[in-house]
């Protein structure tokens, strides 16, 4: 019995040592590069001419997500990662992702990562004009997130692009690695907003919805019939559906 206890103690000590080494390694890495001022124009809520109603609507969405998170945590279910997807291209999900992440980040003590998860049609470079030479795919292969993310100046908001799949790669992302990564990120972030692919692009939005803690569906009024929308939602875990955003801005 004593030998078993000794072996178990040795394993525990090795695990603690490895955790300390990993922590020291993370602390020694330089902080993420800051975004230059130009890409910040992609955040509508940062513009002086932003309509007041948009600010109110995103504050409302943030409040609903926070209440949902409180309820989930009270039931013993952590909620940090939120997938933002849409039925079709052009529904404005990247617009919602950017400004939702911004609104979450301005809450006191909130640290937020916003990640592009659409490698077939990366959205952040088009939306912000910034380049993301390294991204989610590199991080899933072992790169520390700090080397791939860009930080919004003076805020605890970090953006990460996505690198396209290589030639011959049939799956755009390693979803097993993605699920494990989302779990690990809980130590670094209060919220992880995932700008996912639209549902028309293939099964990827559905796959990601089962890895994220919650899903927000962005719908453009008149772009999809309600019966088709209801059928679409059958592919998702409805228990994780945090809300539907009707977005008039494409």
Biotite code that builds the C-alpha atoms (Angstrom):
import biotite.structure as struc

atoms = struc.array([
    struc.Atom([0.000, 0.000, 0.000], chain_id="A", res_id=1, res_name="UNK", atom_name="CA", element="C"),
    struc.Atom([2.817, 2.389, 0.859], chain_id="A", res_id=2, res_name="UNK", atom_name="CA", element="C"),
    struc.Atom([4.418, 1.860, -2.542], chain_id="A", res_id=3, res_name="UNK", atom_name="CA", element="C"),
    struc.Atom([1.126, 2.762, -4.237], chain_id="A", res_id=4, res_name="UNK", atom_name="CA", element="C"),
    struc.Atom([0.867, 5.934, -2.178], chain_id="A", res_id=5, res_name="UNK", atom_name="CA", element="C"),
    struc.Atom([4.460, 6.811, -2.959], chain_id="A", res_id=6, res_name="UNK", atom_name="CA", element="C"),
    struc.Atom([3.933, 6.271, -6.693], chain_id="A", res_id=7, res_name="UNK", atom_name="CA", element="C"),
    struc.Atom([0.773, 8.345, -6.614], chain_id="A", res_id=8, res_name="UNK", atom_name="CA", element="C"),
    struc.Atom([2.575, 11.151, -4.799], chain_id="A", res_id=9, res_name="UNK", atom_name="CA", element="C"),
    struc.Atom([5.361, 11.058, -7.361], chain_id="A", res_id=10, res_name="UNK", atom_name="CA", element="C"),
    struc.Atom([2.860, 11.355, -10.227], chain_id="A", res_id=11, res_name="UNK", atom_name="CA", element="C"),
    struc.Atom([1.149, 14.268, -8.478], chain_id="A", res_id=12, res_name="UNK", atom_name="CA", element="C"),
    struc.Atom([4.500, 16.005, -7.974], chain_id="A", res_id=13, res_name="UNK", atom_name="CA", element="C"),
    struc.Atom([5.388, 15.534, -11.641], chain_id="A", res_id=14, res_name="UNK", atom_name="CA", element="C"),
    struc.Atom([2.038, 16.966, -12.728], chain_id="A", res_id=15, res_name="UNK", atom_name="CA", element="C"),
    struc.Atom([2.460, 19.964, -10.434], chain_id="A", res_id=16, res_name="UNK", atom_name="CA", element="C"),
    struc.Atom([5.996, 20.500, -11.746], chain_id="A", res_id=17, res_name="UNK", atom_name="CA", element="C"),
    struc.Atom([4.790, 20.366, -15.355], chain_id="A", res_id=18, res_name="UNK", atom_name="CA", element="C"),
    struc.Atom([1.986, 22.841, -14.574], chain_id="A", res_id=19, res_name="UNK", atom_name="CA", element="C"),
    struc.Atom([4.517, 25.208, -13.003], chain_id="A", res_id=20, res_name="UNK", atom_name="CA", element="C"),
    struc.Atom([6.812, 24.880, -16.039], chain_id="A", res_id=21, res_name="UNK", atom_name="CA", element="C"),
    struc.Atom([3.894, 25.600, -18.376], chain_id="A", res_id=22, res_name="UNK", atom_name="CA", element="C"),
    struc.Atom([2.888, 28.627, -16.295], chain_id="A", res_id=23, res_name="UNK", atom_name="CA", element="C"),
    struc.Atom([6.446, 29.982, -16.265], chain_id="A", res_id=24, res_name="UNK", atom_name="CA", element="C"),
    struc.Atom([6.660, 29.483, -20.026], chain_id="A", res_id=25, res_name="UNK", atom_name="CA", element="C"),
    struc.Atom([3.418, 31.404, -20.569], chain_id="A", res_id=26, res_name="UNK", atom_name="CA", element="C"),
    struc.Atom([4.563, 34.247, -18.342], chain_id="A", res_id=27, res_name="UNK", atom_name="CA", element="C"),
    struc.Atom([7.858, 34.538, -20.238], chain_id="A", res_id=28, res_name="UNK", atom_name="CA", element="C"),
    struc.Atom([6.124, 35.003, -23.605], chain_id="A", res_id=29, res_name="UNK", atom_name="CA", element="C"),
    struc.Atom([5.759, 38.556, -24.915], chain_id="A", res_id=30, res_name="UNK", atom_name="CA", element="C"),
    struc.Atom([2.214, 39.993, -24.897], chain_id="A", res_id=31, res_name="UNK", atom_name="CA", element="C"),
    struc.Atom([0.180, 39.861, -28.132], chain_id="A", res_id=32, res_name="UNK", atom_name="CA", element="C"),
    struc.Atom([0.836, 42.567, -30.711], chain_id="A", res_id=33, res_name="UNK", atom_name="CA", element="C"),
    struc.Atom([-1.597, 45.502, -30.577], chain_id="A", res_id=34, res_name="UNK", atom_name="CA", element="C"),
    struc.Atom([-4.019, 46.257, -33.373], chain_id="A", res_id=35, res_name="UNK", atom_name="CA", element="C"),
    struc.Atom([-3.282, 49.482, -35.198], chain_id="A", res_id=36, res_name="UNK", atom_name="CA", element="C"),
    struc.Atom([-5.984, 52.208, -35.120], chain_id="A", res_id=37, res_name="UNK", atom_name="CA", element="C"),
    struc.Atom([-7.307, 51.531, -38.643], chain_id="A", res_id=38, res_name="UNK", atom_name="CA", element="C"),
    struc.Atom([-8.774, 48.047, -37.952], chain_id="A", res_id=39, res_name="UNK", atom_name="CA", element="C"),
    struc.Atom([-10.681, 49.440, -34.989], chain_id="A", res_id=40, res_name="UNK", atom_name="CA", element="C"),
    struc.Atom([-13.145, 50.968, -37.457], chain_id="A", res_id=41, res_name="UNK", atom_name="CA", element="C"),
    struc.Atom([-14.624, 47.469, -37.789], chain_id="A", res_id=42, res_name="UNK", atom_name="CA", element="C"),
    struc.Atom([-16.066, 47.928, -34.297], chain_id="A", res_id=43, res_name="UNK", atom_name="CA", element="C"),
    struc.Atom([-19.125, 50.067, -34.979], chain_id="A", res_id=44, res_name="UNK", atom_name="CA", element="C"),
    struc.Atom([-19.600, 50.791, -31.285], chain_id="A", res_id=45, res_name="UNK", atom_name="CA", element="C"),
    struc.Atom([-16.209, 52.551, -31.153], chain_id="A", res_id=46, res_name="UNK", atom_name="CA", element="C"),
    struc.Atom([-17.219, 55.082, -33.790], chain_id="A", res_id=47, res_name="UNK", atom_name="CA", element="C"),
    struc.Atom([-18.508, 58.488, -32.759], chain_id="A", res_id=48, res_name="UNK", atom_name="CA", element="C"),
    struc.Atom([-21.314, 58.232, -35.310], chain_id="A", res_id=49, res_name="UNK", atom_name="CA", element="C"),
    struc.Atom([-22.537, 54.862, -33.974], chain_id="A", res_id=50, res_name="UNK", atom_name="CA", element="C"),
    struc.Atom([-26.334, 54.995, -33.520], chain_id="A", res_id=51, res_name="UNK", atom_name="CA", element="C"),
    struc.Atom([-27.399, 54.965, -29.882], chain_id="A", res_id=52, res_name="UNK", atom_name="CA", element="C"),
    struc.Atom([-29.820, 52.122, -30.584], chain_id="A", res_id=53, res_name="UNK", atom_name="CA", element="C"),
    struc.Atom([-26.940, 49.802, -31.522], chain_id="A", res_id=54, res_name="UNK", atom_name="CA", element="C"),
    struc.Atom([-25.265, 50.478, -28.196], chain_id="A", res_id=55, res_name="UNK", atom_name="CA", element="C"),
    struc.Atom([-28.507, 49.683, -26.377], chain_id="A", res_id=56, res_name="UNK", atom_name="CA", element="C"),
    struc.Atom([-29.099, 46.502, -28.365], chain_id="A", res_id=57, res_name="UNK", atom_name="CA", element="C"),
    struc.Atom([-25.619, 45.121, -27.736], chain_id="A", res_id=58, res_name="UNK", atom_name="CA", element="C"),
    struc.Atom([-25.847, 46.017, -24.058], chain_id="A", res_id=59, res_name="UNK", atom_name="CA", element="C"),
    struc.Atom([-29.109, 44.068, -23.950], chain_id="A", res_id=60, res_name="UNK", atom_name="CA", element="C"),
    struc.Atom([-27.513, 41.076, -25.687], chain_id="A", res_id=61, res_name="UNK", atom_name="CA", element="C"),
    struc.Atom([-24.590, 41.180, -23.245], chain_id="A", res_id=62, res_name="UNK", atom_name="CA", element="C"),
    struc.Atom([-26.995, 41.307, -20.303], chain_id="A", res_id=63, res_name="UNK", atom_name="CA", element="C"),
    struc.Atom([-28.893, 38.275, -21.541], chain_id="A", res_id=64, res_name="UNK", atom_name="CA", element="C"),
    struc.Atom([-25.700, 36.295, -22.007], chain_id="A", res_id=65, res_name="UNK", atom_name="CA", element="C"),
    struc.Atom([-24.493, 37.233, -18.529], chain_id="A", res_id=66, res_name="UNK", atom_name="CA", element="C"),
    struc.Atom([-27.799, 36.163, -16.975], chain_id="A", res_id=67, res_name="UNK", atom_name="CA", element="C"),
    struc.Atom([-27.651, 32.936, -18.937], chain_id="A", res_id=68, res_name="UNK", atom_name="CA", element="C"),
    struc.Atom([-24.104, 32.342, -17.707], chain_id="A", res_id=69, res_name="UNK", atom_name="CA", element="C"),
    struc.Atom([-25.124, 32.961, -14.096], chain_id="A", res_id=70, res_name="UNK", atom_name="CA", element="C"),
    struc.Atom([-27.928, 30.403, -14.442], chain_id="A", res_id=71, res_name="UNK", atom_name="CA", element="C"),
    struc.Atom([-25.629, 27.856, -16.063], chain_id="A", res_id=72, res_name="UNK", atom_name="CA", element="C"),
    struc.Atom([-22.954, 28.282, -13.409], chain_id="A", res_id=73, res_name="UNK", atom_name="CA", element="C"),
    struc.Atom([-25.556, 27.948, -10.651], chain_id="A", res_id=74, res_name="UNK", atom_name="CA", element="C"),
    struc.Atom([-26.405, 24.563, -12.188], chain_id="A", res_id=75, res_name="UNK", atom_name="CA", element="C"),
    struc.Atom([-22.737, 23.555, -12.231], chain_id="A", res_id=76, res_name="UNK", atom_name="CA", element="C"),
    struc.Atom([-22.212, 24.149, -15.947], chain_id="A", res_id=77, res_name="UNK", atom_name="CA", element="C"),
    struc.Atom([-19.491, 26.661, -16.853], chain_id="A", res_id=78, res_name="UNK", atom_name="CA", element="C"),
    struc.Atom([-20.255, 29.015, -19.741], chain_id="A", res_id=79, res_name="UNK", atom_name="CA", element="C"),
    struc.Atom([-17.402, 30.866, -21.418], chain_id="A", res_id=80, res_name="UNK", atom_name="CA", element="C"),
    struc.Atom([-17.410, 30.070, -25.135], chain_id="A", res_id=81, res_name="UNK", atom_name="CA", element="C"),
    struc.Atom([-20.141, 31.489, -27.386], chain_id="A", res_id=82, res_name="UNK", atom_name="CA", element="C"),
    struc.Atom([-20.494, 30.514, -31.046], chain_id="A", res_id=83, res_name="UNK", atom_name="CA", element="C"),
    struc.Atom([-21.984, 33.165, -33.344], chain_id="A", res_id=84, res_name="UNK", atom_name="CA", element="C"),
    struc.Atom([-23.335, 31.695, -36.571], chain_id="A", res_id=85, res_name="UNK", atom_name="CA", element="C"),
    struc.Atom([-26.043, 32.354, -39.160], chain_id="A", res_id=86, res_name="UNK", atom_name="CA", element="C"),
    struc.Atom([-28.152, 30.422, -41.679], chain_id="A", res_id=87, res_name="UNK", atom_name="CA", element="C"),
    struc.Atom([-26.574, 31.964, -44.790], chain_id="A", res_id=88, res_name="UNK", atom_name="CA", element="C"),
    struc.Atom([-23.685, 34.238, -45.829], chain_id="A", res_id=89, res_name="UNK", atom_name="CA", element="C"),
    struc.Atom([-24.302, 37.963, -45.523], chain_id="A", res_id=90, res_name="UNK", atom_name="CA", element="C"),
    struc.Atom([-26.470, 37.777, -42.401], chain_id="A", res_id=91, res_name="UNK", atom_name="CA", element="C"),
    struc.Atom([-24.017, 39.978, -40.479], chain_id="A", res_id=92, res_name="UNK", atom_name="CA", element="C"),
    struc.Atom([-22.630, 37.451, -38.006], chain_id="A", res_id=93, res_name="UNK", atom_name="CA", element="C"),
    struc.Atom([-19.102, 38.946, -38.107], chain_id="A", res_id=94, res_name="UNK", atom_name="CA", element="C"),
    struc.Atom([-20.559, 42.390, -37.392], chain_id="A", res_id=95, res_name="UNK", atom_name="CA", element="C"),
    struc.Atom([-22.400, 40.905, -34.401], chain_id="A", res_id=96, res_name="UNK", atom_name="CA", element="C"),
    struc.Atom([-19.336, 38.919, -33.255], chain_id="A", res_id=97, res_name="UNK", atom_name="CA", element="C"),
    struc.Atom([-17.039, 41.956, -33.287], chain_id="A", res_id=98, res_name="UNK", atom_name="CA", element="C"),
    struc.Atom([-19.369, 44.251, -31.402], chain_id="A", res_id=99, res_name="UNK", atom_name="CA", element="C"),
    struc.Atom([-20.606, 41.615, -28.976], chain_id="A", res_id=100, res_name="UNK", atom_name="CA", element="C"),
    struc.Atom([-16.993, 40.817, -28.036], chain_id="A", res_id=101, res_name="UNK", atom_name="CA", element="C"),
    struc.Atom([-16.316, 44.525, -27.592], chain_id="A", res_id=102, res_name="UNK", atom_name="CA", element="C"),
    struc.Atom([-19.360, 44.961, -25.361], chain_id="A", res_id=103, res_name="UNK", atom_name="CA", element="C"),
    struc.Atom([-18.349, 41.960, -23.244], chain_id="A", res_id=104, res_name="UNK", atom_name="CA", element="C"),
    struc.Atom([-14.796, 43.319, -22.947], chain_id="A", res_id=105, res_name="UNK", atom_name="CA", element="C"),
    struc.Atom([-15.870, 46.698, -21.553], chain_id="A", res_id=106, res_name="UNK", atom_name="CA", element="C"),
    struc.Atom([-17.610, 45.009, -18.612], chain_id="A", res_id=107, res_name="UNK", atom_name="CA", element="C"),
    struc.Atom([-15.480, 45.400, -15.449], chain_id="A", res_id=108, res_name="UNK", atom_name="CA", element="C"),
    struc.Atom([-12.909, 42.658, -15.014], chain_id="A", res_id=109, res_name="UNK", atom_name="CA", element="C"),
    struc.Atom([-13.796, 40.930, -18.284], chain_id="A", res_id=110, res_name="UNK", atom_name="CA", element="C"),
    struc.Atom([-11.098, 39.429, -20.519], chain_id="A", res_id=111, res_name="UNK", atom_name="CA", element="C"),
    struc.Atom([-12.304, 38.363, -23.969], chain_id="A", res_id=112, res_name="UNK", atom_name="CA", element="C"),
    struc.Atom([-10.928, 36.428, -26.939], chain_id="A", res_id=113, res_name="UNK", atom_name="CA", element="C"),
    struc.Atom([-12.632, 36.770, -30.324], chain_id="A", res_id=114, res_name="UNK", atom_name="CA", element="C"),
    struc.Atom([-11.603, 34.047, -32.771], chain_id="A", res_id=115, res_name="UNK", atom_name="CA", element="C"),
    struc.Atom([-12.358, 33.587, -36.473], chain_id="A", res_id=116, res_name="UNK", atom_name="CA", element="C"),
    struc.Atom([-13.446, 29.979, -37.075], chain_id="A", res_id=117, res_name="UNK", atom_name="CA", element="C"),
    struc.Atom([-14.232, 30.171, -40.775], chain_id="A", res_id=118, res_name="UNK", atom_name="CA", element="C"),
    struc.Atom([-11.069, 28.960, -42.554], chain_id="A", res_id=119, res_name="UNK", atom_name="CA", element="C"),
    struc.Atom([-12.824, 28.472, -45.901], chain_id="A", res_id=120, res_name="UNK", atom_name="CA", element="C"),
    struc.Atom([-13.715, 32.177, -46.001], chain_id="A", res_id=121, res_name="UNK", atom_name="CA", element="C"),
    struc.Atom([-11.749, 34.011, -43.273], chain_id="A", res_id=122, res_name="UNK", atom_name="CA", element="C"),
    struc.Atom([-13.698, 37.050, -42.149], chain_id="A", res_id=123, res_name="UNK", atom_name="CA", element="C"),
    struc.Atom([-11.451, 39.114, -39.877], chain_id="A", res_id=124, res_name="UNK", atom_name="CA", element="C"),
    struc.Atom([-8.978, 40.269, -42.506], chain_id="A", res_id=125, res_name="UNK", atom_name="CA", element="C"),
    struc.Atom([-11.818, 41.552, -44.700], chain_id="A", res_id=126, res_name="UNK", atom_name="CA", element="C"),
    struc.Atom([-13.671, 43.120, -41.777], chain_id="A", res_id=127, res_name="UNK", atom_name="CA", element="C"),
    struc.Atom([-10.694, 44.826, -40.129], chain_id="A", res_id=128, res_name="UNK", atom_name="CA", element="C"),
    struc.Atom([-8.090, 45.169, -42.882], chain_id="A", res_id=129, res_name="UNK", atom_name="CA", element="C"),
    struc.Atom([-5.525, 43.734, -40.451], chain_id="A", res_id=130, res_name="UNK", atom_name="CA", element="C"),
    struc.Atom([-3.330, 40.780, -41.335], chain_id="A", res_id=131, res_name="UNK", atom_name="CA", element="C"),
    struc.Atom([-3.313, 37.612, -39.239], chain_id="A", res_id=132, res_name="UNK", atom_name="CA", element="C"),
    struc.Atom([-0.356, 35.555, -40.495], chain_id="A", res_id=133, res_name="UNK", atom_name="CA", element="C"),
    struc.Atom([-0.870, 33.041, -37.690], chain_id="A", res_id=134, res_name="UNK", atom_name="CA", element="C"),
    struc.Atom([-4.196, 31.954, -36.334], chain_id="A", res_id=135, res_name="UNK", atom_name="CA", element="C"),
    struc.Atom([-6.422, 29.327, -34.812], chain_id="A", res_id=136, res_name="UNK", atom_name="CA", element="C"),
    struc.Atom([-5.095, 26.447, -36.909], chain_id="A", res_id=137, res_name="UNK", atom_name="CA", element="C"),
    struc.Atom([-1.534, 27.214, -35.763], chain_id="A", res_id=138, res_name="UNK", atom_name="CA", element="C"),
    struc.Atom([-2.636, 27.372, -32.132], chain_id="A", res_id=139, res_name="UNK", atom_name="CA", element="C"),
    struc.Atom([-4.403, 24.017, -32.418], chain_id="A", res_id=140, res_name="UNK", atom_name="CA", element="C"),
    struc.Atom([-1.077, 22.593, -33.584], chain_id="A", res_id=141, res_name="UNK", atom_name="CA", element="C"),
    struc.Atom([0.689, 23.815, -30.447], chain_id="A", res_id=142, res_name="UNK", atom_name="CA", element="C"),
    struc.Atom([1.459, 27.522, -30.941], chain_id="A", res_id=143, res_name="UNK", atom_name="CA", element="C"),
    struc.Atom([0.744, 29.610, -27.840], chain_id="A", res_id=144, res_name="UNK", atom_name="CA", element="C"),
    struc.Atom([-2.288, 31.834, -28.404], chain_id="A", res_id=145, res_name="UNK", atom_name="CA", element="C"),
    struc.Atom([-0.271, 34.965, -27.516], chain_id="A", res_id=146, res_name="UNK", atom_name="CA", element="C"),
    struc.Atom([1.790, 34.531, -30.676], chain_id="A", res_id=147, res_name="UNK", atom_name="CA", element="C"),
    struc.Atom([-1.296, 34.484, -32.883], chain_id="A", res_id=148, res_name="UNK", atom_name="CA", element="C"),
    struc.Atom([-3.643, 37.013, -31.236], chain_id="A", res_id=149, res_name="UNK", atom_name="CA", element="C"),
    struc.Atom([-3.768, 40.798, -31.642], chain_id="A", res_id=150, res_name="UNK", atom_name="CA", element="C"),
    struc.Atom([-4.859, 43.025, -28.758], chain_id="A", res_id=151, res_name="UNK", atom_name="CA", element="C"),
    struc.Atom([-7.240, 45.954, -29.003], chain_id="A", res_id=152, res_name="UNK", atom_name="CA", element="C"),
    struc.Atom([-5.302, 48.842, -27.396], chain_id="A", res_id=153, res_name="UNK", atom_name="CA", element="C"),
    struc.Atom([-6.184, 49.698, -23.798], chain_id="A", res_id=154, res_name="UNK", atom_name="CA", element="C"),
    struc.Atom([-8.648, 46.800, -23.554], chain_id="A", res_id=155, res_name="UNK", atom_name="CA", element="C"),
    struc.Atom([-8.606, 43.155, -22.501], chain_id="A", res_id=156, res_name="UNK", atom_name="CA", element="C"),
    struc.Atom([-9.954, 42.195, -25.926], chain_id="A", res_id=157, res_name="UNK", atom_name="CA", element="C"),
    struc.Atom([-7.909, 39.936, -28.194], chain_id="A", res_id=158, res_name="UNK", atom_name="CA", element="C"),
    struc.Atom([-8.555, 38.986, -31.823], chain_id="A", res_id=159, res_name="UNK", atom_name="CA", element="C"),
    struc.Atom([-7.306, 35.830, -33.501], chain_id="A", res_id=160, res_name="UNK", atom_name="CA", element="C"),
    struc.Atom([-7.620, 35.113, -37.207], chain_id="A", res_id=161, res_name="UNK", atom_name="CA", element="C"),
    struc.Atom([-7.613, 31.736, -38.893], chain_id="A", res_id=162, res_name="UNK", atom_name="CA", element="C"),
    struc.Atom([-5.185, 30.339, -41.419], chain_id="A", res_id=163, res_name="UNK", atom_name="CA", element="C"),
    struc.Atom([-6.702, 28.510, -44.416], chain_id="A", res_id=164, res_name="UNK", atom_name="CA", element="C"),
    struc.Atom([-6.436, 24.707, -44.604], chain_id="A", res_id=165, res_name="UNK", atom_name="CA", element="C"),
    struc.Atom([-3.574, 23.283, -46.600], chain_id="A", res_id=166, res_name="UNK", atom_name="CA", element="C"),
    struc.Atom([-3.939, 21.556, -49.930], chain_id="A", res_id=167, res_name="UNK", atom_name="CA", element="C"),
    struc.Atom([-5.613, 18.179, -49.579], chain_id="A", res_id=168, res_name="UNK", atom_name="CA", element="C"),
    struc.Atom([-6.988, 18.836, -46.087], chain_id="A", res_id=169, res_name="UNK", atom_name="CA", element="C"),
    struc.Atom([-10.639, 17.844, -46.145], chain_id="A", res_id=170, res_name="UNK", atom_name="CA", element="C"),
    struc.Atom([-11.500, 19.064, -42.639], chain_id="A", res_id=171, res_name="UNK", atom_name="CA", element="C"),
    struc.Atom([-11.022, 22.812, -42.188], chain_id="A", res_id=172, res_name="UNK", atom_name="CA", element="C"),
    struc.Atom([-10.254, 22.429, -38.464], chain_id="A", res_id=173, res_name="UNK", atom_name="CA", element="C"),
    struc.Atom([-9.244, 19.703, -36.015], chain_id="A", res_id=174, res_name="UNK", atom_name="CA", element="C"),
    struc.Atom([-12.407, 19.711, -33.928], chain_id="A", res_id=175, res_name="UNK", atom_name="CA", element="C"),
    struc.Atom([-11.055, 17.332, -31.286], chain_id="A", res_id=176, res_name="UNK", atom_name="CA", element="C"),
    struc.Atom([-8.175, 19.728, -30.695], chain_id="A", res_id=177, res_name="UNK", atom_name="CA", element="C"),
    struc.Atom([-10.573, 22.690, -30.814], chain_id="A", res_id=178, res_name="UNK", atom_name="CA", element="C"),
    struc.Atom([-12.712, 21.241, -28.015], chain_id="A", res_id=179, res_name="UNK", atom_name="CA", element="C"),
    struc.Atom([-9.666, 20.648, -25.811], chain_id="A", res_id=180, res_name="UNK", atom_name="CA", element="C"),
    struc.Atom([-8.336, 24.148, -26.576], chain_id="A", res_id=181, res_name="UNK", atom_name="CA", element="C"),
    struc.Atom([-11.601, 25.803, -25.578], chain_id="A", res_id=182, res_name="UNK", atom_name="CA", element="C"),
    struc.Atom([-11.404, 24.016, -22.241], chain_id="A", res_id=183, res_name="UNK", atom_name="CA", element="C"),
    struc.Atom([-7.833, 25.209, -21.633], chain_id="A", res_id=184, res_name="UNK", atom_name="CA", element="C"),
    struc.Atom([-8.664, 28.802, -22.558], chain_id="A", res_id=185, res_name="UNK", atom_name="CA", element="C"),
    struc.Atom([-10.918, 29.005, -19.527], chain_id="A", res_id=186, res_name="UNK", atom_name="CA", element="C"),
    struc.Atom([-7.803, 29.747, -17.482], chain_id="A", res_id=187, res_name="UNK", atom_name="CA", element="C"),
    struc.Atom([-7.013, 32.849, -19.578], chain_id="A", res_id=188, res_name="UNK", atom_name="CA", element="C"),
    struc.Atom([-10.373, 34.330, -20.571], chain_id="A", res_id=189, res_name="UNK", atom_name="CA", element="C"),
    struc.Atom([-13.769, 35.117, -19.099], chain_id="A", res_id=190, res_name="UNK", atom_name="CA", element="C"),
    struc.Atom([-15.436, 34.989, -22.526], chain_id="A", res_id=191, res_name="UNK", atom_name="CA", element="C"),
    struc.Atom([-14.462, 33.344, -25.825], chain_id="A", res_id=192, res_name="UNK", atom_name="CA", element="C"),
    struc.Atom([-16.518, 34.546, -28.793], chain_id="A", res_id=193, res_name="UNK", atom_name="CA", element="C"),
    struc.Atom([-16.278, 32.326, -31.870], chain_id="A", res_id=194, res_name="UNK", atom_name="CA", element="C"),
    struc.Atom([-17.174, 33.864, -35.221], chain_id="A", res_id=195, res_name="UNK", atom_name="CA", element="C"),
    struc.Atom([-18.187, 30.624, -36.874], chain_id="A", res_id=196, res_name="UNK", atom_name="CA", element="C"),
    struc.Atom([-19.068, 29.665, -40.433], chain_id="A", res_id=197, res_name="UNK", atom_name="CA", element="C"),
    struc.Atom([-22.622, 30.045, -41.658], chain_id="A", res_id=198, res_name="UNK", atom_name="CA", element="C"),
    struc.Atom([-24.775, 26.934, -41.752], chain_id="A", res_id=199, res_name="UNK", atom_name="CA", element="C"),
    struc.Atom([-24.979, 26.948, -45.547], chain_id="A", res_id=200, res_name="UNK", atom_name="CA", element="C"),
    struc.Atom([-21.198, 26.442, -45.755], chain_id="A", res_id=201, res_name="UNK", atom_name="CA", element="C"),
    struc.Atom([-21.424, 22.860, -44.500], chain_id="A", res_id=202, res_name="UNK", atom_name="CA", element="C"),
    struc.Atom([-21.664, 20.946, -41.216], chain_id="A", res_id=203, res_name="UNK", atom_name="CA", element="C"),
    struc.Atom([-18.953, 22.942, -39.429], chain_id="A", res_id=204, res_name="UNK", atom_name="CA", element="C"),
    struc.Atom([-21.276, 25.346, -37.589], chain_id="A", res_id=205, res_name="UNK", atom_name="CA", element="C"),
    struc.Atom([-23.211, 22.371, -36.252], chain_id="A", res_id=206, res_name="UNK", atom_name="CA", element="C"),
    struc.Atom([-19.984, 20.654, -35.132], chain_id="A", res_id=207, res_name="UNK", atom_name="CA", element="C"),
    struc.Atom([-18.708, 23.777, -33.366], chain_id="A", res_id=208, res_name="UNK", atom_name="CA", element="C"),
    struc.Atom([-22.080, 24.330, -31.672], chain_id="A", res_id=209, res_name="UNK", atom_name="CA", element="C"),
    struc.Atom([-21.584, 21.069, -29.767], chain_id="A", res_id=210, res_name="UNK", atom_name="CA", element="C"),
    struc.Atom([-18.147, 22.226, -28.547], chain_id="A", res_id=211, res_name="UNK", atom_name="CA", element="C"),
    struc.Atom([-19.086, 25.769, -27.508], chain_id="A", res_id=212, res_name="UNK", atom_name="CA", element="C"),
    struc.Atom([-20.966, 26.409, -24.278], chain_id="A", res_id=213, res_name="UNK", atom_name="CA", element="C"),
    struc.Atom([-23.608, 28.518, -26.033], chain_id="A", res_id=214, res_name="UNK", atom_name="CA", element="C"),
    struc.Atom([-24.743, 29.498, -29.528], chain_id="A", res_id=215, res_name="UNK", atom_name="CA", element="C"),
    struc.Atom([-26.114, 32.785, -30.831], chain_id="A", res_id=216, res_name="UNK", atom_name="CA", element="C"),
    struc.Atom([-27.825, 32.609, -34.225], chain_id="A", res_id=217, res_name="UNK", atom_name="CA", element="C"),
    struc.Atom([-27.821, 35.760, -36.364], chain_id="A", res_id=218, res_name="UNK", atom_name="CA", element="C"),
    struc.Atom([-30.735, 35.983, -38.781], chain_id="A", res_id=219, res_name="UNK", atom_name="CA", element="C"),
    struc.Atom([-31.367, 38.630, -41.430], chain_id="A", res_id=220, res_name="UNK", atom_name="CA", element="C"),
    struc.Atom([-35.108, 39.392, -41.598], chain_id="A", res_id=221, res_name="UNK", atom_name="CA", element="C"),
    struc.Atom([-36.602, 38.108, -44.824], chain_id="A", res_id=222, res_name="UNK", atom_name="CA", element="C"),
    struc.Atom([-33.533, 36.012, -45.688], chain_id="A", res_id=223, res_name="UNK", atom_name="CA", element="C"),
    struc.Atom([-34.888, 32.693, -44.385], chain_id="A", res_id=224, res_name="UNK", atom_name="CA", element="C"),
    struc.Atom([-38.395, 31.328, -43.781], chain_id="A", res_id=225, res_name="UNK", atom_name="CA", element="C"),
    struc.Atom([-39.328, 30.524, -40.196], chain_id="A", res_id=226, res_name="UNK", atom_name="CA", element="C"),
    struc.Atom([-40.105, 26.882, -41.006], chain_id="A", res_id=227, res_name="UNK", atom_name="CA", element="C"),
    struc.Atom([-36.629, 26.473, -42.511], chain_id="A", res_id=228, res_name="UNK", atom_name="CA", element="C"),
    struc.Atom([-35.115, 28.249, -39.506], chain_id="A", res_id=229, res_name="UNK", atom_name="CA", element="C"),
    struc.Atom([-36.908, 25.870, -37.156], chain_id="A", res_id=230, res_name="UNK", atom_name="CA", element="C"),
    struc.Atom([-35.657, 22.911, -39.166], chain_id="A", res_id=231, res_name="UNK", atom_name="CA", element="C"),
    struc.Atom([-32.128, 24.333, -39.048], chain_id="A", res_id=232, res_name="UNK", atom_name="CA", element="C"),
    struc.Atom([-32.233, 24.600, -35.261], chain_id="A", res_id=233, res_name="UNK", atom_name="CA", element="C"),
    struc.Atom([-32.926, 20.859, -35.052], chain_id="A", res_id=234, res_name="UNK", atom_name="CA", element="C"),
    struc.Atom([-29.280, 20.334, -36.013], chain_id="A", res_id=235, res_name="UNK", atom_name="CA", element="C"),
    struc.Atom([-28.110, 22.251, -32.943], chain_id="A", res_id=236, res_name="UNK", atom_name="CA", element="C"),
    struc.Atom([-28.244, 21.415, -29.268], chain_id="A", res_id=237, res_name="UNK", atom_name="CA", element="C"),
    struc.Atom([-31.231, 23.600, -28.372], chain_id="A", res_id=238, res_name="UNK", atom_name="CA", element="C"),
    struc.Atom([-30.247, 23.521, -24.710], chain_id="A", res_id=239, res_name="UNK", atom_name="CA", element="C"),
    struc.Atom([-27.148, 25.531, -25.675], chain_id="A", res_id=240, res_name="UNK", atom_name="CA", element="C"),
    struc.Atom([-29.000, 28.045, -27.843], chain_id="A", res_id=241, res_name="UNK", atom_name="CA", element="C"),
    struc.Atom([-28.542, 31.370, -26.040], chain_id="A", res_id=242, res_name="UNK", atom_name="CA", element="C"),
    struc.Atom([-30.580, 33.485, -28.436], chain_id="A", res_id=243, res_name="UNK", atom_name="CA", element="C"),
    struc.Atom([-31.481, 34.558, -31.953], chain_id="A", res_id=244, res_name="UNK", atom_name="CA", element="C"),
    struc.Atom([-30.399, 38.010, -33.153], chain_id="A", res_id=245, res_name="UNK", atom_name="CA", element="C"),
    struc.Atom([-32.486, 39.551, -35.929], chain_id="A", res_id=246, res_name="UNK", atom_name="CA", element="C"),
    struc.Atom([-29.952, 41.740, -37.682], chain_id="A", res_id=247, res_name="UNK", atom_name="CA", element="C"),
    struc.Atom([-30.997, 44.309, -40.247], chain_id="A", res_id=248, res_name="UNK", atom_name="CA", element="C"),
    struc.Atom([-27.360, 45.200, -40.965], chain_id="A", res_id=249, res_name="UNK", atom_name="CA", element="C"),
    struc.Atom([-25.641, 42.851, -43.440], chain_id="A", res_id=250, res_name="UNK", atom_name="CA", element="C"),
])
